[in-house]
């Protein structure tokens, strides 16, 4: 079998600080890529860069908080003299809590070390 000629004949040079170089090396080591060149290409072409709009995220938290408050107000009015809907409200509260958990998990996942360098708030 003939050895294929390398199609990548352009050398790319970039300037980095000592800290940035160390970060590259650390991430390369943890990536298990076969070469540093492959690692960099993989980061560029398959990497994840997130742009999070803080105002929209805060708006999402505010909306969920308002929904939670509205449900609590309705619950107080409906269940003041009658517990007929107590189970229904318990289920609604559990669903709202589940949404909060997902949002908090998403926020902590984004702020974790895994994507720290790729998130732009």
DRENTIDO-112626 format. One record per atom (N, C-alpha, C): residue in one letter; residue number from 1; atom name; x, y, z. Coordinates in pm, 1 decimal, padded with zeros to 6 digits. Atoms other than C-alpha are relative to their C-alpha. Example, Ala and Ser with C-alpha at 12.3 -4.5 7.8 and 13.67 -1.06 7.14 Angstrom:
BEGIN
NODE  type  seq  atom        px        py        pz
NODE     A    1     N   00089.0  -00119.0   00000.0
NODE     A    1    CA   01230.0  -00450.0   00780.0
NODE     A    1     C   00090.0   00120.0   00000.0
NODE     S    2     N  -00082.0  -00119.0  -00006.0
NODE     S    2    CA   01367.0  -00106.0   00714.0
NODE     S    2     C  -00077.0   00109.0   00073.0
This chain:
BEGIN
NODE  type  seq  atom        px        py        pz
NODE     X    1     N   00084.0  -00117.7   00000.0
NODE     X    1    CA   00000.0   00000.0   00000.0
NODE     X    1     C   00088.5   00123.9   00000.0
NODE     X    2     N  -00078.2  -00122.2   00007.2
NODE     X    2    CA   00135.9   00339.7  -00095.8
NODE     X    2     C  -00038.3   00096.0   00111.2
NODE     X    3     N   00024.1  -00100.7  -00102.5
NODE     X    3    CA   00172.3   00604.6   00166.8
NODE     X    3     C  -00059.7   00124.5  -00066.5
NODE     X    4     N   00064.2  -00118.3   00056.1
NODE     X    4    CA  -00063.1   00894.8   00098.4
NODE     X    4     C   00079.7   00124.7   00033.3
NODE     X    5     N  -00066.7  -00126.0  -00022.1
NODE     X    5    CA   00089.5   01235.5   00059.5
NODE     X    5     C  -00085.5   00086.6   00091.5
NODE     X    6     N   00071.1  -00088.5  -00091.6
NODE     X    6    CA  -00002.1   01480.7   00333.0
NODE     X    6     C  -00053.8   00120.2  -00076.5
NODE     X    7     N   00063.1  -00111.9   00069.1
NODE     X    7    CA  -00250.8   01730.4   00190.8
NODE     X    7     C   00015.8   00130.4   00078.0
NODE     X    8     N  -00014.1  -00118.2  -00084.9
NODE     X    8    CA  -00185.1   01968.2   00476.4
NODE     X    8     C   00142.4   00052.8  -00012.4
NODE     X    9     N  -00134.7  -00048.9   00026.0
NODE     X    9    CA   00112.0   02161.2   00347.2
NODE     X    9     C   00021.3   00144.6   00045.6
NODE     X   10     N  -00012.2  -00137.3  -00049.8
NODE     X   10    CA   00048.1   02499.3   00512.9
NODE     X   10     C   00022.2  -00004.7   00150.7
NODE     X   11     N  -00032.2  -00005.4  -00141.8
NODE     X   11    CA   00206.5   02564.9   00851.1
NODE     X   11     C  -00064.8   00124.7   00059.0
NODE     X   12     N   00070.0  -00110.0  -00065.7
NODE     X   12    CA  -00003.1   02782.6   01080.6
NODE     X   12     C   00071.0   00031.7   00130.5
NODE     X   13     N  -00065.5  -00042.2  -00123.5
NODE     X   13    CA   00172.6   02981.6   01352.7
NODE     X   13     C  -00088.3   00101.9   00069.0
NODE     X   14     N   00074.7  -00097.8  -00078.8
NODE     X   14    CA   00000.6   03169.1   01633.2
NODE     X   14     C   00082.1   00037.3   00122.7
NODE     X   15     N  -00069.0  -00044.8  -00122.0
NODE     X   15    CA   00127.3   03369.1   01927.8
NODE     X   15     C  -00091.4  -00024.2   00120.6
NODE     X   16     N   00073.5   00025.9  -00123.6
NODE     X   16    CA   00021.0   03263.5   02276.7
NODE     X   16     C   00088.3   00034.5   00118.9
NODE     X   17     N  -00075.1  -00022.0  -00123.3
NODE     X   17    CA   00121.6   03339.6   02632.9
NODE     X   17     C   00041.4  -00135.5   00056.7
NODE     X   18     N  -00041.0   00124.2  -00066.2
NODE     X   18    CA   00289.8   03082.4   02856.2
NODE     X   18     C  -00122.4  -00071.7   00058.2
NODE     X   19     N   00119.7   00059.2  -00060.8
NODE     X   19    CA  -00044.3   03028.5   03035.9
NODE     X   19     C  -00088.8  -00064.5  -00106.2
NODE     X   20     N   00082.1   00055.8   00107.3
NODE     X   20    CA  -00229.8   02976.6   02708.3
NODE     X   20     C   00063.1  -00127.1  -00056.1
NODE     X   21     N  -00069.3   00119.3   00048.7
NODE     X   21    CA   00033.0   02730.8   02588.2
NODE     X   21     C  -00018.3  -00116.3   00097.3
NODE     X   22     N   00020.6   00104.6  -00101.1
NODE     X   22    CA   00003.9   02538.4   02914.2
NODE     X   22     C  -00143.0  -00053.1  -00005.8
NODE     X   23     N   00139.6   00043.2   00012.4
NODE     X   23    CA  -00375.3   02530.7   02875.2
NODE     X   23     C  -00017.7  -00089.0  -00123.3
NODE     X   24     N   00004.2   00084.1   00119.7
NODE     X   24    CA  -00335.9   02396.5   02518.7
NODE     X   24     C   00055.9  -00138.4   00030.3
NODE     X   25     N  -00065.0   00128.6  -00028.7
NODE     X   25    CA  -00098.5   02126.6   02640.3
NODE     X   25     C  -00084.5  -00085.9   00093.8
NODE     X   26     N   00083.1   00073.4  -00096.3
NODE     X   26    CA  -00321.4   02030.0   02933.0
NODE     X   26     C  -00123.9  -00058.8  -00068.0
NODE     X   27     N   00120.4   00047.7   00067.6
NODE     X   27    CA  -00631.2   02005.3   02716.1
NODE     X   27     C   00034.0  -00106.1  -00105.1
NODE     X   28     N  -00044.1   00100.4   00096.8
NODE     X   28    CA  -00440.9   01816.6   02447.2
NODE     X   28     C   00025.5  -00133.2   00068.8
NODE     X   29     N  -00031.4   00122.2  -00074.5
NODE     X   29    CA  -00314.9   01566.9   02704.1
NODE     X   29     C  -00128.0  -00072.5   00042.6
NODE     X   30     N   00126.3   00059.4  -00044.6
NODE     X   30    CA  -00668.2   01510.3   02834.8
NODE     X   30     C  -00088.8  -00045.4  -00115.4
NODE     X   31     N   00087.0   00029.4   00114.4
NODE     X   31    CA  -00815.1   01481.8   02484.0
NODE     X   31     C   00020.3  -00139.1  -00058.9
NODE     X   32     N  -00036.7   00129.4   00056.8
NODE     X   32    CA  -00642.6   01154.5   02389.6
NODE     X   32     C   00007.0   00003.7  -00152.9
NODE     X   33     N  -00018.6  -00012.0   00145.4
NODE     X   33    CA  -00596.0   01288.5   02035.1
NODE     X   33     C   00136.5  -00055.2  -00037.6
NODE     X   34     N  -00124.7   00063.2   00043.7
NODE     X   34    CA  -00324.3   01122.1   01830.5
NODE     X   34     C   00111.9   00099.8  -00026.3
NODE     X   35     N  -00102.8  -00101.7   00021.5
NODE     X   35    CA  -00143.1   01448.3   01753.4
NODE     X   35     C  -00053.7   00136.2   00042.4
NODE     X   36     N   00039.8  -00135.4  -00038.9
NODE     X   36    CA  -00144.4   01810.6   01860.0
NODE     X   36     C  -00072.4   00069.5  -00115.5
NODE     X   37     N   00064.9  -00058.2   00117.5
NODE     X   37    CA  -00235.3   01916.4   01504.1
NODE     X   37     C  -00144.4  -00048.1  -00011.4
NODE     X   38     N   00135.5   00056.1   00005.3
NODE     X   38    CA  -00535.3   01683.0   01506.5
NODE     X   38     C  -00086.3   00061.7   00110.7
NODE     X   39     N   00072.0  -00060.0  -00112.6
NODE     X   39    CA  -00636.9   01819.8   01848.5
NODE     X   39     C  -00047.3   00141.5  -00034.0
NODE     X   40     N   00035.4  -00139.0   00033.2
NODE     X   40    CA  -00630.1   02182.4   01726.9
NODE     X   40     C  -00106.8   00002.8  -00109.0
NODE     X   41     N   00101.6   00005.1   00105.7
NODE     X   41    CA  -00822.8   02097.8   01408.3
NODE     X   41     C  -00134.3  -00043.9   00055.9
NODE     X   42     N   00124.0   00048.4  -00061.3
NODE     X   42    CA  -01079.4   01907.9   01612.5
NODE     X   42     C  -00066.9   00109.6   00082.6
NODE     X   43     N   00055.6  -00109.7  -00079.4
NODE     X   43    CA  -01123.1   02202.1   01850.2
NODE     X   43     C  -00062.1   00107.1  -00089.0
NODE     X   44     N   00049.1  -00105.4   00089.0
NODE     X   44    CA  -01166.5   02445.8   01563.8
NODE     X   44     C  -00124.9  -00044.6  -00075.4
NODE     X   45     N   00108.8   00042.8   00086.4
NODE     X   45    CA  -01398.1   02238.7   01346.2
NODE     X   45     C  -00115.1  -00068.7   00072.5
NODE     X   46     N   00106.0   00069.6  -00072.3
NODE     X   46    CA  -01592.7   02042.4   01606.4
NODE     X   46     C  -00018.9   00054.0   00141.1
NODE     X   47     N   00006.8  -00056.1  -00133.8
NODE     X   47    CA  -01547.5   02258.1   01913.5
NODE     X   47     C  -00133.4   00067.4   00026.5
NODE     X   48     N   00123.9  -00062.8  -00042.4
NODE     X   48    CA  -01826.9   02419.9   02106.2
NODE     X   48     C   00031.0   00137.4   00056.7
NODE     X   49     N  -00013.4  -00135.6  -00050.9
NODE     X   49    CA  -01839.6   02794.1   02153.9
NODE     X   49     C  -00141.0   00051.5   00024.6
NODE     X   50     N   00133.8  -00044.7  -00037.5
NODE     X   50    CA  -02142.4   02927.8   02336.9
NODE     X   50     C  -00001.3   00149.3   00025.9
NODE     X   51     N   00023.3  -00140.5  -00029.6
NODE     X   51    CA  -02269.8   03282.8   02343.7
NODE     X   51     C  -00132.5   00006.9   00075.2
NODE     X   52     N   00117.9  -00003.0  -00085.5
NODE     X   52    CA  -02512.4   03323.8   02632.4
NODE     X   52     C  -00040.5   00145.1   00022.5
NODE     X   53     N   00052.3  -00133.1  -00024.3
NODE     X   53    CA  -02731.6   03631.9   02656.7
NODE     X   53     C  -00048.9   00005.4   00145.3
NODE     X   54     N   00033.6  -00005.5  -00142.9
NODE     X   54    CA  -02740.0   03715.1   03029.5
NODE     X   54     C  -00140.1   00053.7   00023.8
NODE     X   55     N   00131.5  -00059.8  -00018.9
NODE     X   55    CA  -03050.8   03930.2   02994.5
NODE     X   55     C  -00111.4  -00100.6  -00029.2
NODE     X   56     N   00102.1   00100.1   00033.3
NODE     X   56    CA  -03246.3   03650.7   02826.5
NODE     X   56     C  -00004.8  -00110.9   00104.2
NODE     X   57     N  -00000.9   00102.2  -00105.3
NODE     X   57    CA  -03133.7   03397.0   03085.6
NODE     X   57     C  -00066.8   00053.6   00126.4
NODE     X   58     N   00063.0  -00060.6  -00117.1
NODE     X   58    CA  -03233.1   03636.5   03364.2
NODE     X   58     C  -00150.7   00012.0  -00021.4
NODE     X   59     N   00142.7  -00006.3   00032.5
NODE     X   59    CA  -03566.6   03686.9   03187.0
NODE     X   59     C  -00067.4  -00134.1   00017.4
NODE     X   60     N   00053.3   00135.4  -00017.6
NODE     X   60    CA  -03618.1   03311.0   03185.0
NODE     X   60     C  -00020.1  -00031.6   00147.6
NODE     X   61     N   00013.5   00020.2  -00144.5
NODE     X   61    CA  -03552.8   03293.9   03559.8
NODE     X   61     C  -00116.1   00081.8   00055.8
NODE     X   62     N   00108.0  -00087.5  -00048.4
NODE     X   62    CA  -03791.0   03586.5   03617.7
NODE     X   62     C  -00136.8  -00055.3  -00038.5
NODE     X   63     N   00128.0   00057.3   00043.9
NODE     X   63    CA  -04068.8   03427.4   03412.3
NODE     X   63     C  -00036.6  -00122.7   00082.9
NODE     X   64     N   00028.2   00119.6  -00078.9
NODE     X   64    CA  -04037.4   03099.1   03598.3
NODE     X   64     C  -00036.4   00037.9   00142.4
NODE     X   65     N   00032.1  -00046.7  -00134.8
NODE     X   65    CA  -04039.3   03283.3   03929.4
NODE     X   65     C  -00141.8   00056.0   00004.6
NODE     X   66     N   00135.8  -00055.2   00006.5
NODE     X   66    CA  -04357.5   03469.9   03825.0
NODE     X   66     C  -00103.9  -00111.7  -00008.8
NODE     X   67     N   00091.6   00114.2   00010.8
NODE     X   67    CA  -04524.7   03143.4   03723.0
NODE     X   67     C  -00014.5  -00067.6   00134.9
NODE     X   68     N   00001.7   00062.7  -00132.1
NODE     X   68    CA  -04429.5   02993.7   04058.2
NODE     X   68     C  -00085.5   00081.4   00097.5
NODE     X   69     N   00079.1  -00086.4  -00088.5
NODE     X   69    CA  -04576.3   03293.2   04243.6
NODE     X   69     C  -00148.4  -00005.2  -00034.7
NODE     X   70     N   00140.2   00007.0   00041.4
NODE     X   70    CA  -04898.5   03283.0   04039.3
NODE     X   70     C  -00065.1  -00130.3   00043.1
NODE     X   71     N   00053.4   00130.2  -00041.9
NODE     X   71    CA  -04944.9   02912.6   04107.0
NODE     X   71     C  -00023.5  -00000.5   00150.9
NODE     X   72     N   00017.7  -00004.7  -00145.9
NODE     X   72    CA  -04893.7   02973.5   04480.1
NODE     X   72     C  -00120.4   00084.6   00039.1
NODE     X   73     N   00116.4  -00084.4  -00029.7
NODE     X   73    CA  -05151.5   03254.5   04480.9
NODE     X   73     C  -00130.0  -00071.8  -00033.4
NODE     X   74     N   00120.2   00076.1   00037.9
NODE     X   74    CA  -05404.4   03038.2   04295.6
NODE     X   74     C  -00024.2  -00111.1   00100.8
NODE     X   75     N   00012.1   00110.1  -00096.2
NODE     X   75    CA  -05335.1   02750.7   04534.4
NODE     X   75     C  -00061.0   00048.9   00130.3
NODE     X   76     N   00052.6  -00054.3  -00126.2
NODE     X   76    CA  -05402.0   02968.2   04838.4
NODE     X   76     C  -00148.6   00029.6  -00013.3
NODE     X   77     N   00141.6  -00034.2   00018.8
NODE     X   77    CA  -05733.0   03093.8   04696.7
NODE     X   77     C  -00087.7  -00122.7  -00016.8
NODE     X   78     N   00081.5   00117.9   00027.3
NODE     X   78    CA  -05856.3   02756.2   04577.0
NODE     X   78     C  -00007.4  -00091.5   00121.0
NODE     X   79     N  -00003.4   00098.1  -00110.1
NODE     X   79    CA  -05751.6   02552.7   04879.3
NODE     X   79     C  -00033.5   00059.5   00136.8
NODE     X   80     N   00032.8  -00061.2  -00128.4
NODE     X   80    CA  -05858.9   02798.8   05149.0
NODE     X   80     C  -00108.4  -00078.6   00072.2
NODE     X   81     N   00110.8   00071.9  -00063.1
NODE     X   81    CA  -06184.1   02611.6   05214.3
NODE     X   81     C  -00018.5  -00140.8  -00054.8
NODE     X   82     N   00021.9   00128.4   00066.2
NODE     X   82    CA  -06148.3   02306.2   04992.7
NODE     X   82     C   00133.7  -00059.4  -00043.9
NODE     X   83     N  -00124.1   00068.3   00037.8
NODE     X   83    CA  -05865.9   02054.2   04946.8
NODE     X   83     C  -00017.7  -00090.5  -00122.3
NODE     X   84     N   00028.8   00083.9   00116.2
NODE     X   84    CA  -06016.4   01904.6   04629.9
NODE     X   84     C   00116.2  -00004.5  -00097.9
NODE     X   85     N  -00106.5  -00009.0   00100.1
NODE     X   85    CA  -05726.3   02022.2   04413.1
NODE     X   85     C   00140.8  -00008.8   00060.3
NODE     X   86     N  -00129.7   00005.6  -00066.7
NODE     X   86    CA  -05445.4   01963.5   04663.4
NODE     X   86     C   00099.8  -00086.4  -00077.5
NODE     X   87     N  -00089.1   00088.4   00075.8
NODE     X   87    CA  -05301.3   01673.6   04461.8
NODE     X   87     C   00043.6   00063.6  -00132.1
NODE     X   88     N  -00033.4  -00067.0   00125.6
NODE     X   88    CA  -05316.7   01875.1   04139.3
NODE     X   88     C   00107.3   00106.6   00022.7
NODE     X   89     N  -00099.1  -00103.8  -00029.0
NODE     X   89    CA  -05126.3   02162.9   04298.0
NODE     X   89     C   00135.0  -00059.5   00039.4
NODE     X   90     N  -00125.3   00066.9  -00035.4
NODE     X   90    CA  -04870.1   01923.4   04441.1
NODE     X   90     C   00075.2  -00041.2  -00126.9
NODE     X   91     N  -00063.0   00039.5   00125.9
NODE     X   91    CA  -04804.9   01790.5   04090.3
NODE     X   91     C   00055.6   00121.4  -00075.1
NODE     X   92     N  -00047.0  -00122.3   00065.7
NODE     X   92    CA  -04777.9   02143.7   03947.3
NODE     X   92     C   00127.5   00050.1   00068.1
NODE     X   93     N  -00118.7  -00044.8  -00073.5
NODE     X   93    CA  -04530.5   02239.7   04220.5
NODE     X   93     C   00120.6  -00089.0  -00029.0
NODE     X   94     N  -00109.0   00092.1   00033.0
NODE     X   94    CA  -04324.0   01928.5   04148.3
NODE     X   94     C   00055.7   00026.8  -00139.3
NODE     X   95     N  -00043.7  -00031.0   00137.3
NODE     X   95    CA  -04311.8   02016.4   03776.7
NODE     X   95     C   00080.4   00130.0  -00003.3
NODE     X   96     N  -00073.3  -00126.5  -00006.5
NODE     X   96    CA  -04204.3   02373.8   03853.7
NODE     X   96     C   00136.7  -00022.2   00063.1
NODE     X   97     N  -00128.4   00031.3  -00063.7
NODE     X   97    CA  -03934.1   02242.2   04085.6
NODE     X   97     C   00092.9  -00074.2  -00096.8
NODE     X   98     N  -00079.9   00072.1   00099.6
NODE     X   98    CA  -03818.4   02008.2   03808.7
NODE     X   98     C   00058.8   00097.5  -00102.8
NODE     X   99     N  -00051.1  -00101.2   00094.1
NODE     X   99    CA  -03785.8   02305.0   03568.7
NODE     X   99     C   00112.5   00080.0   00064.4
NODE     X  100     N  -00107.1  -00072.3  -00070.7
NODE     X  100    CA  -03583.7   02496.2   03832.4
NODE     X  100     C   00127.2  -00083.0   00004.0
NODE     X  101     N  -00117.5   00087.7  -00007.0
NODE     X  101    CA  -03354.2   02197.7   03874.5
NODE     X  101     C   00072.4  -00007.6  -00133.7
NODE     X  102     N  -00060.5   00005.1   00133.6
NODE     X  102    CA  -03297.1   02174.5   03499.2
NODE     X  102     C   00074.8   00129.5  -00029.0
NODE     X  103     N  -00065.0  -00129.1   00023.8
NODE     X  103    CA  -03217.6   02546.9   03477.2
NODE     X  103     C   00128.0   00013.9   00082.1
NODE     X  104     N  -00118.9  -00010.2  -00084.5
NODE     X  104    CA  -02976.2   02532.9   03771.2
NODE     X  104     C   00108.6  -00097.6  -00045.9
NODE     X  105     N  -00096.9   00095.8   00052.7
NODE     X  105    CA  -02811.6   02219.1   03631.7
NODE     X  105     C   00065.4   00055.9  -00125.4
NODE     X  106     N  -00050.7  -00057.6   00123.5
NODE     X  106    CA  -02774.9   02388.2   03291.0
NODE     X  106     C   00098.4   00111.9   00028.7
NODE     X  107     N  -00088.6  -00111.3  -00034.2
NODE     X  107    CA  -02622.5   02698.5   03448.7
NODE     X  107     C   00130.6  -00051.0   00060.4
NODE     X  108     N  -00123.1   00050.7  -00061.6
NODE     X  108    CA  -02375.8   02501.8   03662.4
NODE     X  108     C   00082.8  -00078.4  -00101.3
NODE     X  109     N  -00070.9   00074.3   00103.8
NODE     X  109    CA  -02286.9   02277.7   03365.1
NODE     X  109     C   00075.3   00095.8  -00090.8
NODE     X  110     N  -00065.4  -00098.9   00085.7
NODE     X  110    CA  -02210.8   02583.4   03151.8
NODE     X  110     C   00115.8   00068.3   00070.8
NODE     X  111     N  -00102.6  -00071.4  -00073.3
NODE     X  111    CA  -02006.5   02746.9   03425.3
NODE     X  111     C   00112.1  -00091.6   00047.4
NODE     X  112     N  -00102.6   00095.2  -00041.1
NODE     X  112    CA  -01805.9   02431.3   03491.8
NODE     X  112     C   00125.2   00013.2  -00085.2
NODE     X  113     N  -00128.3  -00008.3   00070.3
NODE     X  113    CA  -01447.8   02389.5   03378.5
NODE     X  113     C  -00005.3  -00052.3  -00142.2
NODE     X  114     N   00003.8   00063.6   00131.1
NODE     X  114    CA  -01550.9   02186.7   03076.8
NODE     X  114     C  -00014.5   00101.6  -00112.6
NODE     X  115     N   00023.1  -00096.7   00105.5
NODE     X  115    CA  -01670.9   02488.4   02877.2
NODE     X  115     C   00037.9   00141.0   00041.4
NODE     X  116     N  -00030.4  -00133.2  -00054.8
NODE     X  116    CA  -01532.5   02777.3   03083.0
NODE     X  116     C   00064.0   00092.9  -00103.4
NODE     X  117     N  -00069.5  -00084.2   00098.1
NODE     X  117    CA  -01307.7   02902.6   02801.9
NODE     X  117     C  -00084.0   00030.6  -00122.5
NODE     X  118     N   00078.7  -00015.0   00121.2
NODE     X  118    CA  -01580.4   02875.5   02538.7
NODE     X  118     C  -00133.4   00070.2   00021.0
NODE     X  119     N   00126.2  -00068.8  -00027.1
NODE     X  119    CA  -01863.5   03063.5   02707.8
NODE     X  119     C   00023.3   00148.9   00001.0
NODE     X  120     N  -00008.8  -00145.4   00005.5
NODE     X  120    CA  -01911.2   03427.8   02629.2
NODE     X  120     C  -00131.6   00057.3   00048.8
NODE     X  121     N   00121.7  -00054.7  -00059.2
NODE     X  121    CA  -02165.5   03597.9   02856.9
NODE     X  121     C  -00022.2   00138.9  -00049.4
